[in-house]
Amino acid sequence: MIGRPTAIALIAAGVVLTATAMVLPWYSTAYAGGVEVVVRAWGTEILGKPGDWPAGELSPWYGVPVVVTALLLVAGVWISRAALAGAAGQLGAVGVIGALVVSERGHAVEQQGDFAVGFGLVFLAVGTLVALAGAVAVQREAAA
């Protein structure tokens, strides 16, 4: 069984990895014709946009639910259920982002483009799993 200090260290590591993911590109899709879409936690940047590209740039702000869940994870150091809620919320957010990545990849392939997953998405996935392990350990320790 994991002790409380280890559980807190796992939560802290999860939060640090999550914070790192917020500043790295989450994924990048390069379309045919030199158009590249770079998606980050705080918006989407379109490079090499041709004149007939739809007006405006998508700003999904994927970072908002992840920041909220990271705050709950931090609160979980003192309130065990908050850590579990934060980890579950972040797991859900990562699931939604994962589905969007798969969809974006399909769209890129359909357009005969290229697709690459960014390091930020990898950091987010690892951070979520680490934080979830810490949150479950805190919950178990509180129940014991």
Secondary structure, DSSP 8 states (H G I E B T S, - for coil): ---HHHHHHHHHHHHHHHHHHHHS--EEEE-TTS-EEEEETTEEEEES--TTS-SS-----THHHHHHHHHHHHHTTT-HHHHHHHHHHHHHHHHHHHHHHHHHHHHHHHTT-EEEE-HHHHHHHHHHHHHHHHHHHHHHHHH-
